[in-house]
Amino acid sequence: MESIKHMHKDVVVTRNNDGELVVTSRQVAEDFGKQHQHVTQAIENLISENSLLKSMMMESEYTTERGRKYKEYLLTRDGFSLLVMGFTGSRALEWKLKYIEAFNKMEQAIKNPYGHLSKEVQAIFALDHKQQQLEVEVKELKDGMPLFNVECKELQALVRKKGIEVLGGKGSQAYKNNSLRGKVYADIQHELKREFQVTRYEAIKRCQLIKAREIIADYKVPFMLKDEIIRVNNQINFKDVV
């Protein structure tokens, strides 16, 4: 919040939820010596003439000390300028200048939030800001790097583990079927690489490693392949029937 003191009164420019600089219609009414209902009526007349002004004159509400809620408007710099354009008199001119000054100071404070501090303190904040930027850049660099060899081996191990699970375990007939086992492993690998649009594990980025693990864990065997696994597992191994 930025305040400009004048004759024991403050011109208060605040920021709304969207980060825009605004003043309230109540404050404008009080400073320019007008009734708030007349100011809100003037605002609504302007909006009725051009609905685009709604983005400059935003309806809001305030709560009194007794807990009652009433309507007010939040005015951007342009909205304020359009509203007070017709306000005349020496007092009106004086307050227009004060509001312009308040908006200017608030905008400057946003651009340089450390401007009121000593040069030494500003230097500390500047150094801290550069350090934060460097940390972000390093993180982005790490995240953008391809998987390390150990991480590729981890994914390969997860693929084999999932394949064994899908086939019914190492003791199953489906697992012992080299051709079928190869199909399952290949299908899991294909789904993983398809998700990231890559042809090899090394092309997956490190920031995608967690997602890659999830894809393998959530793998569902296709219907035709599942049917083949069931059929093979249901076959009788005559070597075991003696």
GIZI-V754555 format. One record per helix or strand of 2 or more residues. SS is the DSSP state (hx for helix, st for strand). FROM is the first residue (numbers start at 1). LEN is the number of residues. If there is no record, write none. Layout:
ss | from | len
SS | FROM | LEN
SS | FROM | LEN
//
This chain:
ss | from | len
st | 2 | 5
st | 9 | 7
st | 21 | 4
hx | 25 | 7
hx | 36 | 14
hx | 51 | 5
st | 57 | 7
st | 69 | 7
hx | 77 | 8
hx | 90 | 22
hx | 119 | 26
hx | 149 | 19
hx | 173 | 4
hx | 178 | 19
hx | 201 | 3
hx | 206 | 12
hx | 223 | 11
//
